[in-house]
Structure formats: C-alpha cells, structure tokens
C-alpha cells in the first residue's frame, strides 16, 4: 500500500522483499493525516530497501497510532530508517517490537528513525542497528515534547557518533522507566540510554532508567548519557562496562556535560563499583532493599529482581 487516508489498517501480514526510494514501508509507505489513523496488529517479515523514510511497517506516519505491530528481517536505507517506521510526526506507538537488522546512514532507530512530538510505550527492540550518525535502539532522533516510557533495547547498536542504547539524539524528550542491555559501539558521543541530551524548554529528562550493556568509544562515552547539553538525569544507574580511559571529560559512568552547571541537574545516579560512595556502589548494596528504596524515593517504579535472570539480581522496573 503506497499512500492511505483510511482511518484503520488492521490485521495485516506481509512477507517478501520490497524495494523503493522515499517513503517505503512493509505495510504502507505514507500514512497521511486527516482522520484518526490506527495501524494495529500488523506484521512484516522480509527485506526492505529504500533511500529515505523507510520502515518495517510504515515509511512515514503522521497524526496516528501504531499498536501491536512487529517486524522481522532487514530494513535498509540512507536517511530516517526504522524497524517499524522511518519517520513519525504527532505519533503514538504501543506494545510494538522489532527483531530486524536495521541499517542506515543518518538517523537510524530500532523502532523509529525520527520522532517529532511522539510517544513510544511498552515497546522493545531485539535486533541490531548499524548507522553512521544518530542511531539508537528505539529511535535515532527525538524532539518536540516526545517521550519513551516502559521500553527497552537488548540489541547491538553500532555507528560512529551519537550512538545510544535507546536514542541517538534527544531534544525536549522525556525517557522514563526504560532500559538498555545491548552493547553500544561507537567512536564519539556514546550513551547507554541516550547519546546526546539537549533541550530548549527544560523538557529533556532521563529518569528511572538503567544500562547494563557494554559501551565502546573514545570521546564523550557514558553509562547513561554520552553528552548532556542542558538536560537532566535522575534516579538512574549504570552496570555496563566502559572504555578504560581515565579522563572524566571523555568517559564517565553516568554522563559528560557541555557546561559544568548542567551537572547540578544530575541527582540520585549510581554505578557499579568496588566500594560504597556517593555514586559508586558495590554489587551487594545495589541488590539490597536500601538501594531499592532510594531509587523509588516516593514512587514505586522499581522492584527487586527476586529471580536473578532478568537483571542479575539488580533492581528492575515494576512493569516487567
């Protein structure tokens, strides 16, 4: 299906190979605005090749919803490439996933290439992403009051710069109650949750998240946020291995910052170490009820990993 104004696309399954240029999708190329748009219970299995706005379900989605959709196979292109949608504007995704191999050059995401004023909830990525710049397990780039909630990545994310476990570059975006356990491979500006965090309206915030994936890189590599430029990080912890570079301006367990004043917006952040300090905590302490209570504060977002096979005994989110 190339272009649709239909209010509902439901219970579709497509298998095979699709090749095109711009706006290429496994189910629909261009989901246009107009009436309320819902794409639900759709599956794509196969291979897709395009140039711009390429996705496993939709190449481009505008003013609509994508629920209970999945993709398998490979999705490849140059700009705005995603496992489910290449580009999304005023968009909401729920309970969707991809296990595809997603390959792009600029702005590549495991689920969505670029999100502008959109929300992703209860969704995950278990494939692999290969992109040169701005690549992430959930989205390559997010902006304009977007949010990612109760979502995760376990796939390998690889690229050159702005490479993140969940998001490559986020501006005015809120990431909450989400995690990454996949390996992140890049050269500069690499983060376990987000590679680059920026804001013009004080809305960018990474909260109640954790990373357990291994990170590689040489400049601006950090367990949660590779580089923060006017944003906040709170109630997060890092369990992942970092490059052995003893320079906090290049590698940090939590985040590196453009401005010293931005560090004031980091609070209640922790990382796995050999002793108990303000941020560094031992494995024993991070598996304790005291650590769990500190993470929850007045909320109830975390619980004990009573059967240590989800996060090796460290706290996990209540939604899991």
N, C-alpha and C positions, 0 to 999 in steps of 0.2 A: 504494500500500500504506500503510495507516494505522499499525498497530501490529504488530510482529513479534517472536516469540520464536524464530524459526528460526535455526539456527547459521550459515547461509550464504546470502548473496544474491550471485549471480554472473552475469556477462554479461548485464546489463540495459541497455536503452536506451529512454529516454522522450523524446518530442518533443511540445511543445504548451504550453498555459498552465494553471497551477494557481493557484487562489485559496482561501484559508482564513483561519483565525485563528491559534491557537497550534499549534506542532509541525507545521509544513508543510515537506515535502521533495519534491524531484523524483522520488526513487525510494521513499523511506519517510519517514513523518512522525516516528515514535517507534521507535527501535531499542532495545528493552528489554534489561535484563540477564538473567542466567540462565546459559545455555550460552555457550561462546565465540562471539562474534559476529564475522563477517567479511563486509564488503561489498567486493567486488572486481570490477574490470573493468566498472564501471558508468558510463554517460554520460547526462547530461541536457542537452537543447538546447531552450530556450524561455524562458518568462517565469513567475516565481513571485511571488505577493503574499501576505503574511500579516501577523501582528502581532508575535508573539514566538516565538523559536526557529524560525527559518526558514533553510533551507539548500538549495543546489543539488542535493545528493544526499540528505541526511537533515536533518530538523529538529532532532532530538536523538539523540545516540549515547551509550550507556553501556556501559562494560566491553567494548570491542571494537576491531576493526581496520578501517581503510579503505585499500585498496590499489589503485593503478592506476585511479583514478576521475577524471573530468573533468566540467566544466560550462561551458556557453556560453549566452549570453542575458542575462537580467536577474533579479536576486533582490532583493526589496524588502520592508521591514517597519519595525518600530519598535525592538525590543529583541532583542539577540543574533541578528544576521543574518550569514550567512557564505556564501561562494561554493560551499562543499561541505557544511558542517554549521553549523547555527546555534549549538548548544551541545554540548560534548563533555566527558564525565567518565570518567576512567580509560580513556583512548583513545589509539590509535596510528594515525598516518597515514603512508603510504609511497608515493612515486612517484605523487603525485596533483597535479592542477593545475586552475586555473580561468582563463578569459578573460572572465568575466562582468562586467557592470556591477552592483555590489553597493551598495545604498542602505539606510541605516538611520538611526536617531536616536542610540541609546545602545548601545555595544559592537558594532562592525561590523568584520568582517575579510574579507579577500580569499579566505581558505580557510575559517576557522572564526571564528565570532563570539567565543565564550569557551571557553577550555580550562582545565579543572581536573584536575591530575595527568594530563597527557597529553604525547605526543611527536609532533612532525612532522619527518619526514626526507625528503630528496631530493624536495622538492615546490616548486612555484612558482606565482606569480600574475602574469598579464599583462593583467588587465582594468583596472577603475577602481573605487575605493571612495569613496563620499560618506557621511559620517556626522558627526553633530554633536559627539559626545564619545566618546573611547576608540575610535579607528579605526586599523587597521593593514593592511598589505599581506598579512600572513599571518594575524594574529589581532588582534581588538580588545582582548582582555584575557586574560592567562595567570596562573596561580597554582599553588601547592601542588606544588612539585617538577616543574614542566613543563619541556620542552626543545624547542628548534628547532635542527636540525642540517642542514647541507648544503642550505639552501633559500634562495629569493630572491624579490624582487619587482621588476618593471620597470614596473608600472602607476602611475598618478597616484592619490595618496591625499589626500583633501580633507576638511576639517572645521573645527571651531572650537578645541577644546582636547583635549590628549592625543592627538596625531596623529603616528603613527610609520611609518617605511618598512616595518618588519616587524611591530611590536607597538605598540599604543597605550599600554597599561599592563601592566607585568610585575612580579609579586611572587613571590619564590622561584622564579625561572625562569632557565634557562641557555640562552643563544643562542650558538652556535659555528659557525664556518666557513660563514657566510651573508652575503648582501649585498643592498643596495638600490641600484637605479639609476633608480627612478622619482621624479618630482617630488612633494614633500610640501608641501601648502598648509594652513596653519592660522593661528590667532591667538596662542595661548599653549601652552606645553609641547609643543614640536615637535622630533622627533628623527629623524635619518637611519636609525637602526636601531630604537631604542625611544624613545618619548616620555617615559615615566616608568618609572624603575627603583627598586624598593623591595624590602626583604627583612626578615623577622623571624628568619630562621635562617641568615643569611650564605650563601644559595644563589644570589642573583641575580648573574649574571655575564655580560657581553657580551665575548666573546673571539674573536680571529681573524676579525673582520668588517670590512667596509668599506662606505662610502657614496659614491656618485658622483652622486646626484640633487640637484637644486636645492631648497633649503628656503626657505619664506616664513613670516613670523610676526613678532611684536613682543616677546614676553616668553618667556624660557626656550626659546630655539631653539638647537640644537647639532647638529653634524655626525654624532655617534654617539648620544648620549643627551640628550634635552631637559632632564630634571631627574633627578638621582640622589639618592635618599634611602636611604642605607645599601645600597650595591651596588658592584660592581666593573666596571671597563672596562680591558681589556688587549689588546695586540697588535692594535690596530685602526687604521685610517687613514681620513681624510676627503678626498675630492676634490671634493665638491659645493660649489656656491655658496651663501653665506649672506646674510641681510639686512645691509645696510650700517649697522649700529648699533654704535657704538664704546662698548659697555658690557658687560664680560665677565660681569656678573651677569645680563644679558638674552640675550646672544648669545655663543656660544663655538664654536670649531672642533671640539672634542671633546665636552664635557659641561658643564652647570652643576650646582651642588650645593646641597643644603639646608644642609649643615654643612661647614665648612672641612675638618674631619678626614676627610671622605669622599674628598677629593682625594688622600689618601695611598693609596687603593686604585686609583688610575689609574696604569698603568705601560705603557711601550712603546706610546705612542699618538702618531700623527703626522698632519700635514695639509699639503696642497699650498700652497706659498708662494713668495716671491721670493728667499729666502736659506736657508742651512742652519743651523738652530739645534737646540736640544734636541728640540723637537716639529716646528717648521716645517722643511720640506724642499723643495728645488727639484724640478721635474719630472725633470730629468736624474738626480738622485740617487735619486728614487723608482722609476726604471726600471732601476736598477743592481743588480748581483748583491750588492753590500754591503747595500743596503736589504732585499733578499730574504732574505739570511742572518740579518739582525737580526730580521725578522718570524718566521722559522721557529724561531729560538733552537735548542732541542734537538729540535724537532718537524719534521715535513715536510708541513705543511699548505698551503704556498704554492708556486707555480711562476711562472716568467717567462711573460709574455704574448708569446710569440715571434711570433705573427701578430697584430699590434695591431688586432684588430677585436672583441675581447671586452671589453677594458678599456683601450683606447687605449695599450697598452704597459706599463701598470702591473701589479703582481702580481695573479694570480688564484689561486683555490683549486685544489688538485690534483684535486679531484673533477670539475672542469669539463672 
